[in-house]
Each structure stands twice: as C-alpha cells, then as structure tokens.
Amino acid sequence: VHVPPEKGRAVALAARLLALFGWALKMQCRNEPERLYPIAEVLLPRAHSWLLSRPHRPGTVLLRLRAVVGELRKDGLLSSDAFKFIEERLAKLSAADAACVR
C-alpha cells in the first residue's frame, strides 16, 4: 500500500501503536503495568499519559490503532481490500487480548 508523504505521520503512529500493543499485552499478562511507562513514553511521546490513564491498555491501543487506520481509509488512502485485511488482523489481536484477560 502506497501512502503519500503527507500521511507519513499517520503511518508512523500506526506502526508505533502496533509495537506498543505487544508491550501492553505482555505487561498486562505479567501484571506489571508500571513497566509500560517508559516504553509508552518513547513510542508515544505526546500521548502516553492519555494511554496510561486508561485501565485496559492493550484494548485502548487497539482502539486508537483502528481510529488511525479508519482515517487513512476515509481519506481514500486504503483500498477496501487493504482495509479489510488490516481489520481482520486487528480482530485477531483483539482476540489474543481477550484470551489474556480470561
């Protein structure tokens, strides 16, 4: 998928959120939420306090990631097929999150 340079920030944010999801899920499974603080500060320097104020961080990260992907779709930068592919993968991540919560 080609994304024009003016939307590079959105793509970079999506990549950082995807990386952060893995860390958030790991810290939740280990019951070590405080260990997420420095990682979130590096990956989301402007928004980490918002994320850390939420009780369920992996789910919050996925919701934010879905919003970024939705914006790219709304702007016409993702085809329907690409959007569907990404959403299916995000649904699998959400299922992994749900399994860890149980």
C-alpha positions, 0 to 999 in steps of 0.5 A: 500500500502506497501512502503519500508523504503527507500521511507519513505521520499517520503511518508512523503512529500506526506502526508505533501503536502496533509495537506498543500493543505487544508491550501492553499485552505482555505487561498486562499478562505479567501484571506489571503495568508500571513497566509500560511507562517508559516504553509508552513514553518513547513510542508515544511521546505526546500521548502516553499519559492519555494511554496510561490513564486508561485501565485496559491498555492493550484494548485502548491501543487497539482502539486508537490503532483502528481510529488511525487506520479508519482515517487513512481509509476515509481519506481514500488512502486504503483500498477496501481490500487493504482495509479489510485485511488490516481489520481482520488482523486487528480482530485477531489481536483483539482476540489474543487480548481477550484470551489474556484477560480470561 
